[in-house]
């Protein structure tokens, strides 16, 4: 938890409840209902090996690119940990009044994502179903715990960045999948993630006006320690490197399409009247942006050198332009 006093959080949870209610109403008026089963090509499905005496899965069954398979598996396994996320958010924000109404609605909408991703992958035989289930069991057995115990401000700051990052990951996974059905499905999921980001972004924007120093501290802490919630998935490190190399989600996208737009929306660098503590936290954020810009340049240089070596060796690779 941040260094601000617990009573600050208690006061914010109370004072922000009207904002939560307003944002929930706006969300419900904007969000369009959709049905996962409508995005799944059921006619492509057939029984798997097992009690129903179907056909064993083979690699040739999948029409997805290899990198799309990796990305879809990570995205789905991340969604599978929804019970842990619900618990962490409910503990941090409380379940009374508008807070509880939002948390339950958010959970129900997020559950659709796991449903449609798994149904699509099973109907199309997109990935090895046994491996997917083994990974699900391993990942969910570990669960997810936020590093910010019982801390509403840090939690809202984190999910603001995470929801937008997830939107981009879904969108780009669809683009690289080589399957228009997959791309259409993930475009629909990405729309939800964007609306969730807007809810949390607007909520934290209101918190900035009420408690700017504490909110800036939360933003700085989250940015300095940001990691996608799927980091505990077995094989995540290797898969995330391949996903970055392919341009599905990399440091440049994180900085330019997630961090910078959200900081601009909050007006972090335009805030006036900050205390010395507030200025210190804002300086931390500015330093993080500068460091990340340097890391982006280094990563881009290394990635281009990597692809140049592959090209010289006659090895084909897939990446988003």
HUPE-V817293 format. One line per field, one symbol per residue. ss: DSSP state (H for helix, E for strand, - for the rest). phi: phi as a letter, one per 30 degrees, with the letter a starting at -180 (. if undefined). burial: + if it has 16 or more other ideal C-beta (glycine too) atoms within 10 Angstrom, else -. A space follows every 50 residues. Layout:
ss=???
phi=???
burial=???
This chain:
ss=-----HHHHHHHHHH-HHHHHHHHHHHHHH-----HHHH--HHH---E-- ----E---HHH----HHHHHHHHHHHHHHH-HHHHHHHHHHHH---HHHH HHHHHHHHHHHHHHHHHHHHHHH-----HHHHHHHHHHHHHH-------- -HHHHHHHHHHHHHHHHHHHHHHHHH---HHHHHHHHHHHHHHHHHHHHH HHHHHHHHHH-HHHHHHHHHHHHH----HHHH---HHHHHHHHHH----- HHHHHHHHHHHHHHHH-HHH-----HHHHHHHHHHHHHHHHHHHHHHHHH HHHHHHHHHHHH---------
phi=.ddddedddeddedddeddedddddddddcdcdbbeddccdedddadcdk echdcddbedddcddddddddddddddddddeeddeddddddcicdhded ddeddedddddedddddddddddchdbdddddddddddddddibbddcdh bdddddddddddddddedddeddddcdibdddddddddddddddddeded dddddddeddbdddddddddddddbdbddddddeidedddddddddidab dddeddcbddddddddiedcdbiddedddddddddddddddddddddddd dddddddddddddicdbbadd
burial=++-+---++--++--++-++--++--+--------+--++-------+-- ------+---++-++-++++++++++++++++-+++-++--+++---++- -++-++--++-++++++++++++++++++--+--++--+----+-+-+-- +++++++++++++++++++++++++++-+-+++-++-++++++-++++++ ++++++++--+++++++++++++--+-+++-++--+--++--++++++++ +++++-+++--++--+-+--+------+--++-++--++--+---+--+- --+------------------
